[in-house]
Amino acid sequence: DTAVSQTPKYLVTQMGNDKSIKCEQNLGHDTMYWYKQDSKKFLKIMFSYNNKELIINETVPNRFSPKSPDKAHLNLHINSLELGDSAVYFCASSQVMVANSPLHFGNGTRLTVT
Amino acid sequence: AQSVTQLDSQVPVFEEAPVELRCNYSSSVSVYLFWYVQYPNQGLQLLLKYLSGSTLVKGINGFEAEFNKSQTSFHLRKPSVHISDTAEYFCAVSDDRDSGGYQKVTFGTGTKLQVIP
């Protein structure tokens, strides 16, 4: 009965490779997000989608490309990985995309680029 | 733009002692305030939220927070902590002013609560 699930949990890869992270939510929410948490635990939004439509793109390098095939799924593809991409990536969802709607987070994907 | 400040990066406290984790925010419009908890190797979970109404809000696991508009604060408190409360706590503020009516959440830098047996 996992609400927001993302795979894989760990991802270790070399610089220059391309990788994807998948996210699915079974809460029936309209809105999904990708957040990046750096080594100092700072959380920063990367993207948000509302009903498959891109709403927020927070000046993320275009090596990062989100894709939402339907409102229950939001995947993140990363091209030409760099050392600085190492972080924990969290998928989240909210019922609607209004300011008072709490976020529901997945357990994160720890990406390590060597 | 909105911002959130959590002044304490780490707070050690003995088991069964009270704790307060501080959060201050800045915004020129009405905001919504949240506290989230992150246990090791897990995602964030909502502890409590202030949307409107009573300034004292109660959350899960015995936590509560008080919204103080004049001091722009939303401090988190628990009267008696347990070992299981050891985690990272994040304060967050949300408004829809700068994103075309859509929600934008800003998180604080987190406070690591370490409960000492």
Chai-1 contact restraints between the chains, C-beta under 6 A:
chainA,res_idxA,chainB,res_idxB,connection_type,confidence,min_distance_angstrom,max_distance_angstrom,comment,restraint_id
A,K41,B,G110,contact,1.0,0.0,6.0,A-B,restraint_1
A,F42,B,T109,contact,1.0,0.0,6.0,A-B,restraint_2
A,L43,B,F107,contact,1.0,0.0,6.0,A-B,restraint_3
A,I55,B,Y102,contact,1.0,0.0,6.0,A-B,restraint_4
A,F90,B,G43,contact,1.0,0.0,6.0,A-B,restraint_5
A,M97,B,Y102,contact,1.0,0.0,6.0,A-B,restraint_6
A,M97,B,Q103,contact,1.0,0.0,6.0,A-B,restraint_7
A,V98,B,Q103,contact,1.0,0.0,6.0,A-B,restraint_8
A,A99,B,Y32,contact,1.0,0.0,6.0,A-B,restraint_9
A,A99,B,S94,contact,1.0,0.0,6.0,A-B,restraint_10
A,A99,B,D95,contact,1.0,0.0,6.0,A-B,restraint_11
A,A99,B,D96,contact,1.0,0.0,6.0,A-B,restraint_12
A,A99,B,Q103,contact,1.0,0.0,6.0,A-B,restraint_13
A,N100,B,Y32,contact,1.0,0.0,6.0,A-B,restraint_14
A,N100,B,L51,contact,1.0,0.0,6.0,A-B,restraint_15
A,P102,B,L46,contact,1.0,0.0,6.0,A-B,restraint_16
A,P102,B,K49,contact,1.0,0.0,6.0,A-B,restraint_17
A,F105,B,G43,contact,1.0,0.0,6.0,A-B,restraint_18
A,F105,B,L44,contact,1.0,0.0,6.0,A-B,restraint_19
A,G106,B,G43,contact,1.0,0.0,6.0,A-B,restraint_20
A,N107,B,Q42,contact,1.0,0.0,6.0,A-B,restraint_21
A,N107,B,G43,contact,1.0,0.0,6.0,A-B,restraint_22
A,G108,B,G43,contact,1.0,0.0,6.0,A-B,restraint_23
